[in-house]
Amino acid sequence: MIRDTITRGGRTARAIVLRGQRWARYHLPPGMRLVVGVLLMIGGIFAFLPVLGLWMLPLGFAIAAVDVAGFRLWLAARRAPKP
């Protein structure tokens, strides 16, 4: 699961994605967030290149989710605790 994956400095991947989403919400205008999110998702497809990687996919989804209601609802459903 993404919650259990440990990354740099002992932070979880989920914490890094949420931090990126929070930064984008406050520092990018609404239309630009969607563009940046889509570009990150496209860059994540080219994970075999040195700078680009799979880390870009969840971050792209999270940033795009700020503006697109369908993504936002999907992420909220995944975060909800399961009984």
C-alpha positions as CSV (number, residue, x, y, z in Angstrom):
1,M,0.0,0.0,0.0
2,I,1.1,3.5,-0.6
3,R,0.8,4.4,3.1
4,D,3.4,1.8,4.1
5,T,6.0,2.8,1.5
6,I,8.9,4.6,3.2
7,T,10.7,7.2,1.1
8,R,13.5,9.7,1.7
9,G,13.9,10.9,5.3
10,G,11.5,8.4,6.7
11,R,8.5,10.2,5.3
12,T,5.7,8.1,3.7
13,A,4.8,8.5,0.0
14,R,1.4,9.6,1.1
15,A,2.8,12.5,3.2
16,I,4.8,13.7,0.3
17,V,1.9,13.6,-2.1
18,L,-0.3,15.5,0.4
19,R,2.4,18.1,0.9
20,G,2.6,18.6,-2.9
21,Q,-1.2,18.8,-3.2
22,R,-1.3,21.4,-0.4
23,W,1.5,23.5,-2.0
24,A,-0.3,23.4,-5.4
25,R,-3.6,24.5,-3.8
26,Y,-2.1,27.7,-2.4
27,H,0.5,28.6,-5.0
28,L,-1.0,27.7,-8.4
29,P,-4.1,29.3,-10.0
30,P,-7.0,26.9,-10.6
31,G,-6.5,26.3,-14.4
32,M,-2.7,25.9,-14.0
33,R,-3.2,23.2,-11.3
34,L,-4.9,20.9,-13.8
35,V,-2.3,21.5,-16.5
36,V,0.5,20.8,-14.0
37,G,-1.3,17.6,-12.8
38,V,-1.7,16.3,-16.3
39,L,1.9,17.1,-17.2
40,L,3.1,15.2,-14.1
41,M,1.0,12.2,-15.0
42,I,2.4,12.3,-18.6
43,G,5.9,12.5,-17.2
44,G,5.2,9.6,-14.9
45,I,4.6,7.4,-18.0
46,F,8.3,8.0,-19.0
47,A,9.6,6.4,-15.7
48,F,12.6,4.9,-17.5
49,L,14.2,8.3,-18.0
50,P,16.6,9.5,-15.3
51,V,14.7,12.5,-13.9
52,L,11.2,11.3,-14.6
53,G,9.7,8.6,-12.5
54,L,6.7,6.8,-11.1
55,W,6.6,9.3,-8.2
56,M,5.0,11.8,-10.7
57,L,1.8,9.7,-11.2
58,P,0.3,10.0,-7.7
59,L,1.5,13.6,-7.4
60,G,-0.1,14.4,-10.7
61,F,-3.4,12.8,-9.7
62,A,-3.4,14.6,-6.4
63,I,-2.8,18.0,-7.9
64,A,-5.4,17.5,-10.6
65,A,-7.8,16.3,-8.0
66,V,-7.9,19.8,-6.4
67,D,-9.7,21.1,-9.5
68,V,-11.6,18.0,-10.8
69,A,-14.5,16.9,-8.7
70,G,-14.4,13.3,-9.9
71,F,-10.8,12.9,-8.9
72,R,-11.4,14.6,-5.6
73,L,-14.3,12.3,-4.7
74,W,-12.2,9.2,-5.7
75,L,-9.3,10.3,-3.5
76,A,-11.6,11.0,-0.6
77,A,-13.2,7.6,-0.9
78,R,-9.7,6.0,-0.9
79,R,-8.7,7.9,2.3
80,A,-11.9,7.0,4.2
81,P,-11.3,4.3,6.8
82,K,-12.8,1.0,5.9
83,P,-14.9,-0.9,8.5
